[in-house]
């Protein structure tokens, strides 16, 4: 039997095998190409799931579901009042203003989740390397936040309305107020989402984003309350009616009163005649300003 040659057995020699290439083959993708629309929908759904902690750790689910449970408390109380007293509980257009602190906390806690990680870890160029554009990315984030805010408002309002129909209170159901409250919920959701995400996008740190959003809400509501108190103390009720509009929640409530004739959720009402158009113009201006800020912020982030 012949001995193997030294060249075939010595490691590192030219004849010694150093690796094996497996020809596993590559094939072109032959499935359906869905395009930008599907990418936009997927990013929106992924962001919306993340806002409620779905697909994340158990810890991430605590805050959104806890706040959602708190939002359901007025619905439970209202249905109990209907059953026991046979009267309407919390009026439908009152839900958002009455629960504004809970909505503000949810916005402050979750808006930074949408934008801060991508900014901090500089992964935005990876999104933009696909058919997703910068406008698609911004649209998906805003849509997810707006849908989440709308669900927080619409669910307790709808549960209360179903309870009213089942209890069968004396007189006709408050259907007009219910749909007015849903329309108002859409405006609340869009306005709060745009403002909250825009504020949160200016820092890659989630903690700072949370503090910034909640600080803006506290500042706006605090200024509004102080101005109203001061003006009413000197009998300037007409000026106090304008001071309520500093708070974005009362700003949308003023629009609801103007469009649907609902009852104001403050003590003195809102400015008559031009109060509604001014509120509408202010809401549109805030949304446009927030979207512009987001576009400029992500133009800079995509270039870095």
Residue pairs with C-beta under 8 A, 6 or more apart in sequence:
5 15
6 13
7 13
7 14
7 15
7 16
8 15
8 16
9 16
10 16
35 131
36 131
36 132
36 133
36 136
39 130
39 131
39 132
39 136
40 132
40 136
40 139
40 140
43 127
43 132
43 136
43 137
43 140
44 139
44 140
44 143
44 144
44 147
45 144
46 55
47 114
47 140
47 141
47 144
47 145
48 144
48 147
48 148
49 55
50 56
50 60
50 113
50 114
50 144
51 64
51 110
51 113
51 114
51 144
51 145
51 148
52 61
52 64
52 65
52 68
52 148
53 60
53 61
53 62
53 63
53 64
53 65
54 61
63 106
63 109
63 110
64 106
64 109
64 110
67 102
67 105
67 106
67 109
67 152
68 152
68 155
70 99
70 102
71 99
71 102
71 103
71 152
71 153
71 155
71 156
72 155
72 156
72 159
74 89
74 90
74 95
74 98
74 99
74 156
74 160
75 90
75 156
75 157
75 159
75 160
75 163
77 89
77 90
78 88
78 89
78 90
78 160
78 163
79 89
79 159
79 160
79 163
79 164
79 167
80 89
81 87
81 88
81 89
82 88
82 89
82 163
82 164
82 167
82 169
83 167
86 167
86 169
86 170
87 169
88 164
88 169
88 174
89 160
90 98
90 160
91 174
91 177
91 262
91 263
92 157
92 160
92 161
92 174
92 177
92 178
92 180
92 181
93 177
93 180
93 181
93 184
93 253
93 256
93 260
93 262
93 263
93 265
94 263
94 265
95 153
95 156
95 157
95 181
96 103
96 153
96 181
96 184
96 185
96 188
96 249
96 252
96 253
97 249
97 250
97 253
97 265
98 265
100 221
100 247
100 249
102 152
103 149
103 152
103 153
103 188
103 192
103 249
104 213
104 214
104 217
105 214
106 148
106 149
106 152
107 145
107 149
107 192
107 193
107 196
107 213
107 217
108 196
108 209
108 210
108 211
108 213
108 214
108 217
109 210
110 145
110 148
111 145
111 193
111 196
111 197
111 199
111 200
111 209
111 213
112 200
112 203
112 206
112 207
112 209
112 210
112 213
113 206
114 141
114 144
114 145
114 197
114 200
115 141
115 197
115 200
115 201
115 209
116 200
116 203
116 204
116 205
116 206
116 209
117 123
117 206
118 124
118 127
119 201
119 203
119 204
119 301
120 204
120 205
122 304
124 137
124 298
124 301
124 302
125 302
127 137
128 134
128 137
128 302
134 295
134 298
134 299
134 302
135 295
137 298
138 291
138 294
138 295
138 298
141 197
142 193
142 194
142 197
142 291
142 294
145 192
145 193
145 196
145 197
146 189
146 190
146 193
146 194
147 189
148 189
148 193
149 188
149 189
149 192
149 193
150 185
150 186
150 188
150 189
153 181
153 185
153 188
153 189
154 182
154 185
157 178
157 181
157 182
157 185
158 178
158 182
161 173
161 174
161 175
161 178
164 173
164 174
165 173
176 260
177 262
180 256
180 259
180 260
180 262
181 256
181 262
183 256
183 259
183 260
184 252
184 253
184 255
184 256
184 260
184 262
187 252
187 255
187 256
187 283
188 249
188 252
190 287
191 248
191 251
191 252
191 283
191 286
191 287
192 248
194 286
194 287
194 290
194 291
194 294
195 216
195 248
195 286
195 287
195 290
196 213
197 290
197 294
198 289
198 290
198 291
198 293
198 294
198 297
199 209
199 212
199 213
199 216
200 209
200 210
200 212
200 213
201 209
201 293
201 294
201 297
201 298
202 212
202 293
202 297
203 209
203 212
217 248
220 246
220 247
220 248
221 247
221 249
223 246
224 243
224 244
224 245
224 246
224 247
224 250
225 247
227 240
227 243
227 246
228 240
228 243
228 244
228 266
228 268
231 237
231 239
231 240
231 243
232 240
232 268
237 268
238 271
240 268
241 268
241 269
241 270
241 271
241 275
242 271
242 275
244 250
244 254
244 266
244 268
244 270
245 251
245 254
245 270
245 275
245 278
245 279
245 282
248 286
250 265
250 266
250 270
251 279
251 282
251 283
252 279
252 283
253 264
253 265
253 266
253 270
254 264
254 270
254 271
254 275
254 276
254 279
255 276
255 279
255 280
255 283
256 262
257 263
257 264
257 269
257 270
257 276
258 270
258 275
258 276
258 277
258 279
258 280
259 276
264 270
270 276
270 279
271 278
